[in-house]
Amino acid sequence: MDELWAALNGRQLRVRAYKIMDANGLRRVRLYDARASCLTYLANNGVPDHLLAMWAGHTNVKTTKKWYVKPDVADLLPAAEAWGGLAGGVTDRDR
């Protein structure tokens, strides 16, 4: 929204976002990528799926989960450690 509460178009939003990133010494990232990072962070921190979908403006939770919630290597570590324990590997509990 601008000063008069009118909706911004995509270009206007990008320009404002990049100014904020620059002013705060942040690396410029595409807003699309920041959206996915934000939704992944929220999902990993317990925000329920239906709220993620609302936050993203989706009517279908599956859309949000399929296209925006992206686990990274650090997110997969607990699963890998659990699998290592099942397969007889060394886990943190064994150290």
N, C-alpha and C positions, 0 to 999 in steps of 0.2 A: 504494500500500500504506500502511496505517496503521501505528501503532507495534507492533501485534501481527501484522503482515504479512498482514492481511486486505485483500482488494481493495476499492478505493473505488468507489462508484457515481458516475455522471456529475456529479451535483450536488456531492458531496463533493470531487471532483477540481477542479471549477470554483472552488469556494470557496477551496481551498488555492492554486490557481494565481493567483487574483486577489490573495490576500494577499501572495504572493511578488512579483507585479508591483508592487503598491502599496509594499511595503517597499523595493523597489529603484528606485523612481521611474520605472517603466516605464508606458507607455500600456497600458490594458487592451485586450486583443484576445481575440476568441473563440478558444477552443482549436482549433476546426476550421480557422480561418484560419491560426493559428500552425502547425498540422500541414502545411498546404499549403506555407507559406513554408519550413518546415524541409525538406520533401522536395524542393522546387524547388532550394533551396540545395545540398543534397547531390547532386542530379542534375547541377547546373551545375558541381560541383567533382569530377566524375569517379567518383562512387559507382556501381557497376554496377547495372543495372536489377533484377536478381534480389535484390540486397541491399536496394534501396529497398523492394521488395515485402515482403520479410521484416520490415523496420523498421516498415512500415505495417500488418503483420498480414494481408497479402493473399496468397492462393495464386496469383493471376493477375497477372503483371507489367502486363498491359494495363489492368487496373483502376487500378493506382497511377498509371500514366502518363496515363490519360485524365482522372481526377478530381482528382489532387493535384499533378502537376508542371505548373506554370503559368509560362511564360516572361513576363517583362515587357519593356518597351521597351529597357532597357539590355541584356537578354539577346539581343535581336534586332539590336543595332547591328553586330556583326561580319558578320552575313549581309547587312545593308543595305550595308555598305561593300564587301563582295565583289561584290554586284550592281552597285553604282555603278561599280566597276572594269571589270566585264564590259560594261556599257552605255556606257562611255566617259566616265563621270563622274569627278570629282576624288576621290581617296582620300588617306589620310594619306601614302602613298608619294609622291604627286605634289606635296605641299606643301613 
